[in-house]
């Protein structure tokens, strides 16, 4: 599975691509994905493919495609303080991301069949805690892993708010998985080649939603041929935090808030402290704009709009005549009467415009003919309109 999004150069670019493709849709999930670098869970010789949207497998070590993990994280609807069970926890990549969201008062357990993979996951977890720049930004719910077959979990085990199974589940095991959930809990698993979200709405009531088609290796069935008896899996106990831990968490949270407030005041992140940009104030006049296109005349009246940008400092420009000195005036025709026309050619933009004041459309068309023949001959056939005049706006056209 995978290949739904483009490969990234690094973890952040991969997350950008997942966001753009709408696999990652919430800020909480995005933060968790950015905090845990997918490449850190690859063997060194395979890191070149770490940021591709594809699954990776080497021996017993396996990682699903990033798009699958994104859908899983979104479907789980994780919140701080919830309990989570990861069936087939593998490298611990998903469990680590979940732990960042669950926070210090959550529960984060994983069951993995292969003992060598558990050792790999513990090493990666230790590396993450020791070296990750993102670790100090979160209160982490550290995952605990146990070895065993997830189909042999003790019936006396506690139920969880959120459960994920990373292997294909047969229909005959659906009820077994459902019983691991608390009322109100969410189970996400590949069921009959569909990534499925099941919500427990009551003691015997369920809501089921198919998310997308997937292809997962099936769950390994328990093998009792050797011992002749079941190898019951006992999940880690839910440990109540000590007073020392609670005090540490509270102090740590207080220090974080102080640092964030100080950083915010120094950088001036509040809207009041945002730098004010300078913007030219454009003098608005009511006038007619005439544009020649293939011997046709188009007219539009310019409306007088006020500047609605409250974040910009405005300053008065110099007079219109001074403003126009920077242009190359192609032709200027003025009558002594109140009706007159200006024809401007702007060298820097290769544009021209004709402005008339206090004239009727018929009069403008008559005047435009003489201006066209005397001043714009050879130009009118080569101009193209980028968009029609609309909404009373004055547009520029390029040659």
C-alpha positions, 0 to 999 in steps of 0.5 A: 500500500502507498504511493498516494502522495509524492516522496519528500526530501525529508520528514517535513516535506513528506508531511507537507505532501500528506497534508496537501493530499488531505491525509493529514487533516488536523493540527494535533496529528500534524504535530505528532507526525512532524515530531517523530521522524519516520527515517529514524525507524529505518535501518541505516542502509534503507533510509533513502526510501524513508520518506516515500509513501510506501510500506517497508519490510525487512525481516520481521521489521515492518512499517506501513505507508505514511498515508495509512498511518495518517488515516489511522491517526485521524480515525482514532480521534486521539485526545490527551488522557486516553488509553491506547492499545496497539496490536502488532506494535512493530517498530513503535513508530505509531505508538510514539506518535500516539504517546505525544498526543495522549500526554502524561496521563494517558495509557500507551500499550503495545503487543508484538509477536516477535521479540527481536522487533520489541528490542528494536522498538525499545532501542528506537524509543530510547533514541527518540527520548534521548536525541529528539528535538521535539521531545521537550515540546510535549508531555510524553506517554511512553509506550510499553511493549509486551511479547505475544500473540494479540489473539491470546490477550487475557480476558481479564485485561482492561479495556481501552479507549482506542485500539489499533490492529496493524494486521488483517483481521478475519471476520471471525475475530471481529467480536474478539477485537470489539471486546477490547474496547470501552463504551465510547471507544474507537477500534481501527483495523483492516477488516476484510481488506478495508480499513475500518473504524468501529465505535462502541456506542453502547454495551452491545451497540456499534457503529461501523465505517469503511475508510479505504481499501487496504492490503495487510498481511493477516494476523498470525494464528496462535500455534498450540502444536508445541506446548499444547496450551495457550500462551496467554498475553498479560498486558502491562498494568495501568500504573497510577502516577506517584505524587512526585511524578504529578509534581514534576509534570505540573512544574514542567508545564508551568515552566513551559508556559512561562517560556512560551509567554516570554518568547511570544513577548520578545518576538512580538507575535501578537497582532498588535505588534505585527510590522505595519507595511507601507502601501501607496495610496492610489488616488481614485477618480471617476472616469471612463476608460476606453480600450481599443481591441481589434477596432472595437471600443470597450468602456468602463466607469471607475468607481471610487473605493476607500482603502480597507486595509487597516494594517497598512500605513498610508501616505499621500502621493504627490500630485497626479501630474508628478506621478505621471512624470515617471511614465512615457507619455505616448500622446496627450490630447486636451481640449479647451473644453471640460471634455478631454482625453489623455492617452498614456503609454507606459514603457515599463509595463508595455501598456497604454490607457486612454482616459476621458472625463465628462464625456458621453459614450458617443462622444468618446467613440468619436474622439477615440477614432481620431486619437486612434488614427493619429496616435495609436496606429499600428498598435490596436491590432496587437493588443490582447485583453487579459480579462474583460473590464468588470466591476468598474475596475481599471485593468492593464493590458500587455502587448 
